[in-house]
Amino acid sequence: MALAMMDTNKRYGIVSRLLHWGMALLFVWQFSSAAARLFFEDTPLESFLWGTHSQVGVTLLVLVVVRGTWALINASRRPASVSVMAKLGHLALYGLMIAVPTIALIRQYGSGRALDVFGVNLMPGFDGEKIAWMTELGGLLHGELGWALLALSVGHVVMAILHRKLTNHDVLSRMA
C-alpha cells in the first residue's frame, strides 16, 4: 500500500509522519544533551552531546515552522482532534517548540557570541557589553521551558498510549 503524501481524515500522510517522528528523534537527542549537561558535566558524554545542542535546536526550530505550515496546508484534511484538551495540548506543544529555541537565540545574540550552525554563520557576534535583558531572558526561561516541553512531550506519549488502550480513539495508528 502506497502512503499518501497529504493527510486524510483517517490518517496523517507521509510528510506529516516523517516530520513528527524525525522531530521526535531529534527531541530525544536534544533532551539527552540537556540531561548530560545537568548530570554528567565535564564528561566525554556531555562534551559530545552538548556540542550539538545549538545546531539541533536551530534545526528543530526550522522543522517546527515547516511542520506548522504543513499542518495549516492540510488543516481541512487532517484527522479530527479527539477533544478540546488534545487540541490545547498540541497548541501548547507547538508554542513551546517555538518559544524554547527562540529564547535561546535571543540569549545567544545578547551574549555577543557568534552562532554557526552546520558551517553557516547565523550570528556574527559582537564585541562590547552583553545585552542584559536578552541574556537574562534566556537564563530565566530557556531551560525551564525546555523541561516543561519535555514534561508535555512525555504527557503526549502517555496520552497516545492511553487512548489506544482505554478508548475507541486509536490516535497512535493515525501517525504510525
N, C-alpha and C positions, 0 to 999 in steps of 0.2 A: 504494500500500500504506500503510495507516494504521500509525503507530508505536504500539506498546503502551506504556501508561503504566508498568506494572510490568515488572520484569526477568523474563527466562525463562532456561532452562538453556542456550539458544543465544546470546542477545543481551541487552544491557542495554536497559532501557526508556528512554523519552524523558526522564523525570525524572533518572535517573542520568546520562544523556548530557549534558543541559543543565548539571547540577551539575559534571560532570567538565570539560567544555570551557569553561564560563563561569569556573570557578576557574582553569583553565589560563591563560586570557587575563589574569585578574587577577594571577596569579603572574608572568606575563611583565612586566606593568606594575610590580609590586612589586619584582622583581629589577632592572628598569631604573632604578627610582628609587634603589635602593641603589647600583647601579653609577654612576649620575650623581653621587651624593653622594661616592663614592670617587674618581672620575676627572675629574669636571667641577665641582668645588666652586666656589662663588661665580660660577656662570654662570646665565643665564636658564633653561637646560635643567634644571639641578639645582634651581633655585628652583621651577620649575613641577612637576617630578616629585616632589621631596621633600615639597612641600606637601601631597601626597595620601597619603604613606606611612602615617601613623597610621590614616586613615579606611579605606584599602584593607586594612590589616592587621586591623582590627576586623571589617570585612566578611568577610574570609577566615576568621577565627575562627568567626564565626556560621555561615558556609556549611559549614565542615568539621564542625561539630556537626550541622547539618541533614543533610549528606551521610552522616555516620556513622550517624545514626538511620535514614535511608532505607536504608542498606546492611543494617542489622540487621533492618529490616522485611522486606526482600527476601532475606535470607540463604539461605533454603531454595530459592529460585527462581533465584538468580544462576548464571552460568556458573562451572564449577569452576575453581579455580586450576590453572595448568599445572604447578606444582611447589611444593615447600616453600620454596625460595628466593624464588619470586614472592610467595608469601603473606607471608614475612618482610619482603620489600621493601615491600610495601603497608602492613604494620603499621608499619614504620619511617617511611614517608611520613606516615601518619596521626599517629603520635607527634610527629614534628617539626612538622607543620601545626598541632598543638595547642600544643606547647611553645614555639615561637618567639614567637607573638603573646602568649601568656600571660606569658612572661618580660618582654616589652616592657610589658605592662600593669602588672606588678608594679613594674618600674622607674619607670614613669610615676607611679604612685601614690606611691612612695617619694621621688620628686623634689619632691613638693608642687605640681607644675604641674597645672592643670586639663586635662581632656581633653574636647573637644567633637567629636562625630562626626556629620557632616551636620546640624549645628544642634542636636543633642541632647547635653546635658551628661551625660557618663558618670562623670566625676570632678570634683568641685568644686575640688580643690586645697586647699592649706592654707599658712598662714604658719608660720614656725619652721624648726627643723632638719630636714634631709632624713633619711630613714630609710636609714642607710648600707648595711645588708645588702641592701635591695631595689635600690638603685641600683647597688651593686657586682655583684649577681647579673646584672642586665641588661647592665651594661658588660662583664662577663666572658663571658656566654653568648649573648645575643641575636644579635649579628652573626655569631659563629662558627657557631652552629647554623643561622642563616639561610643561610650559604654552604654548609653541609652539606646543607641542604634543596635548594638549587639543584643541587648535585652529584648527589644522589639522584634529583631530578626529571629531570635530563639522562640519567642511567642508565636511568630508567624509559622514556623515549622511545627510547633506543638499543635497549633490550631488546625493546620492542614491534616495532621495525623488524626486528631480527634474527630474532625469532620468525616474523615474516611472510615473510622472505626465506629462512631456513635450515631451518625446521622445518615440521611439519604443523599447527602451532598458530598460526593467523592471529588472534591476540588483538586486533589493531587493528580488524578488521571487526566485532568484538563491541561496540566502543564508538563506531565511526564511523557 
